[in-house]
Amino acid sequence: MEKNKQYIRRLILFFIICLVISGATAIPVEAELSFLIKLFPYNSDTGIWLQKVYDAFHEVNISYPYLAYGYDWLAFAHFILAILFIGPLKDPVKNKWVIEFGLITCALVIPFAFIAGYFRQIPIGWRLIDCSFGVIGFITLLLCKQHIILIEKLETQILINEHMSNQ
């Protein structure tokens, strides 16, 4: 049972770290884009897209810097969600509802990326990259949930055995 809990904790820690990193990358967007456009040939589809995004972000940052505040709140939301998962990190069985919440949110990444991405004119490849975060998160949390179910079954069996031995 302890082995299952340790496995769950490692998965949750991975999930928390991914949320924090994802949040942290939402803040220095212009610098990140500046770095990325140097990695891809300008005439490639990715290079053209990144340059277009960089130019737009840079122009908005110069003329309307307060709009980047939305990115700050995006980062904050990731940090808060990471904190939420400290509960199941401490006690995965007692806080399995957080894992279930995470599974739902990860599943919702896919339709959200396709719907919002369509209206925001995000290329399909980029939407698939966004979806991959939801898929990886879902798999991670699904493994957690499966091991929580195993722990619950083991705990139930222990209680039944103790009750039987007391009679």
HELIX and SHEET records of a PDB file:
HELIX    1   1 GLU A    2  ALA A   24  1                                  23    
HELIX    2   2 VAL A   29  LEU A   39  1                                  11    
HELIX    3   3 ASP A   45  SER A   63  1                                  19    
HELIX    4   4 PRO A   65  ALA A   68  5                                   4    
HELIX    5   5 TYR A   69  LEU A   84  1                                  16    
HELIX    6   6 ILE A   86  LYS A   90  1                                   5    
HELIX    7   7 LYS A   96  PHE A  119  1                                  24    
HELIX    8   8 ILE A  124  SER A  165  1                                  42    
END                                                                             
